[in-house]
Amino acid sequence: MNKGQLLYEGKAKRLYETENPEVLFVEYKDSATAFNGEKKADIAGKGNLNNQITTLIFEKLQANGIESHFVKRLSDNEQLVRKVEIIPIEVVTRNIAAGSLAKRLGFEEGTALKRPIVEFYYKDDTLGDPLITTEHIDVLGIATLAEVEELYNAALHVNEVLSPIFATVGVTLVDFKLEFGRDNHGNVLLADEISPDTCRLWDTKTNQKLDKDVFRRDLGSITEVYEIILQKLGGN
Ligand code: U5P
């Protein structure tokens, strides 16, 4: 499968066409960004780590009956995925209060929530990815109500599968962000990546942060902690 024309360059990945109109080539970049792109750095090896971690997670989800756009990993920083049109909603699921939930509602970071919460954010850099309700999504025509329900249920299902996978290797899945897309037939499919860039992962015993908060908050080397996650998930 050859890399064709560059279709899209995001903060962490580049997407290329292939000769197959249903399949795209994804290249993971060695860049880290936070706070809507205000903080940026090039971090050697990060693309490789996220490509490997995302691969392992999508494979584990598939083994548990959750399909995604993932087709296969091709190299250190490249993978093939099914082509979808991304729905501009970030679906965030939370088990423990942290990040913007702690900040916005005054929860103490680390407070266990009595049940998982699913939130929707409108993916729009100029608006700063605001929290958005089901009604906003419907009225703005971003997705149908049936699709919103599908995203909600899919997010909880992913949480049910991933939380115990992380728990058995001593990691707490605090929260995570998912993205979905529509394929050529209009089916909604889990897409993008699932990695320490898009999840909060805490060492269950020590509460050490093993995710992008290490970069956001200048807590040390992110490649060191991403490497720990990769090892724990069975990578090498
Ligand atoms: N998140 C992303 N991308 C974003 C915003 C948030 O992946 O643009 C992830 C964070 O890494 C965290 C979760 O795991 O969504 C909730 O983030 P926050 O709303 O607490 O900042």
Boltz pocket constraint, residues with backbone or C-beta under 6 A from the ligand:
constraints:
  - pocket:
      binder: B
      contacts: [[A, 90], [A, 92], [A, 93], [A, 98], [A, 99], [A, 100], [A, 101], [A, 129], [A, 175], [A, 176], [A, 177], [A, 196], [A, 197], [A, 198], [A, 199], [A, 200], [A, 212]]
      max_distance: 6.0
